[in-house]
């Protein structure tokens, strides 16, 4: 439980953040958080509407309304937890705590994601609603539509399927980006998954003197797949490298490959269960540890807690393994796939242009399922990397079924945006410095909403959060007040 007195202003923000951390809001399961928002709107005497997919909009009219602005966030969160952490996101509250890193205080959650992405936006809008109702804030000519969307972390389905006329305005402020900067562009994305037919066979482990082994890669940093240029290791990729190498040297029989948690998160953990001749275990273990040590050297200073375990399974009952043909082809495939940065921007230094992330692999009863998310600032190269992956899959020779899960276009930067100029002026007046203007390698709903709301001009910003999409997610306490003050300054200028 947080001591709210330690968290600064606005106190209402932290009260709401504490409350929503007890409410389930996994992507696609936003019913309870939406009901909470609806109840708050009703309590504060503001009209709310819910569209068919589940987005909720709260209207706050001005007495002499001359201009309207849409403020937007998403209700859902990525639900990731560390290996061994027991937590049911569908009913258990997050366990919040304050930590200190390099003399700065942060809020984080024990063993799980925090949901600052985009709980920060949710709490800013709820705080606005409350303060306007209580006459602590007043806008004479600026009307507000507060838009809370669903499924952002799954497929951006809320923004994609926003019903016409749920909100409208001249300006859009998305509250799902970083602090001390103004975002005016982002990548597009394509998500899809592949089902690979297993073609399993049964082995006689006793006759062949086989021992079941579990190989696990864990303790990685992980994080948002749009930040894959920061040098993090990719657990599925490391596991695949090791399996491919030992499959060339030994006779192994794979029962299971399992890793990652979400298409838009860099996998932090991955494991495989396989059989090997019992008298080869010691030699195999030494060989695997040598490979891992060589891999680990490449991540010095980044992956300080990356670990490997190789254990005999004494009570493993299944004798089912992949056929030799499927196993060889699958390992070739996994070891060939590109992961992480594909290209950097040809003109803007250090801006990642195109990337891909194999975010999740699961061994099911009759198939192996793999999920990807591709990102690019170019529609052309977004489609290009998608087709490259499809081509590699075709070349694998595996029986498979590809399913397109959806896409969203890049948000093309408008450096002549009227809203941007007003925001820059507000930032300069408030902080006596220039705001950084950013194009990010990640998806923001603004890229879809500018097509849904004709003629709208958009920017994005928010508080400072790190470790998004991982259990290391944390929210810098002082940044909440700083970004809140910037939001108020900008709204007052618009008013």
Secondary structure, 3 states (H helix, E strand, C coil): CCCHHHCCCCHHHHHHHHHHCCCCCECCCCHHHHHHHHHHHHHCCCEEEECCCCCEEEEECCCCCCEEEEEEEECCECCCECCCCCCCCCCCCCCEEEEEECCEEEEEECCECCCHHHHHHHHHHHHHHHHHHCCCCCCCCEEEEEEEECCCCCCCHHHHCCCCCCCCCCEEEECCCCCCEEEEEECEEEEEEEEEECCEEECCHHHHCEEEEEEEEECCCCEEHHHHHHCCCCHHHHHHHHHHHHHHHCCCEEEEEEEECCCCEECCCEEEEEEEEHHHHHHHHHHHHHHHHHHHHCCCCCCCCCEEEEEECCCCCCCEEECHHHHHHHHHHHHHCCCEEEEECCCCCCCEEEEEEEEEEEECCCEEEEEEEEEECCHHHHHHHHHHHHHHHHHCCCCEEEEEEEEECCECCCCCCHHHHHHHHHHHHHHCCCCEEEEECCCCCHHHHHHHCCCCEEEECCCCEECCCCCCCEEEHHHHHHHHHHHHHHHHHHC
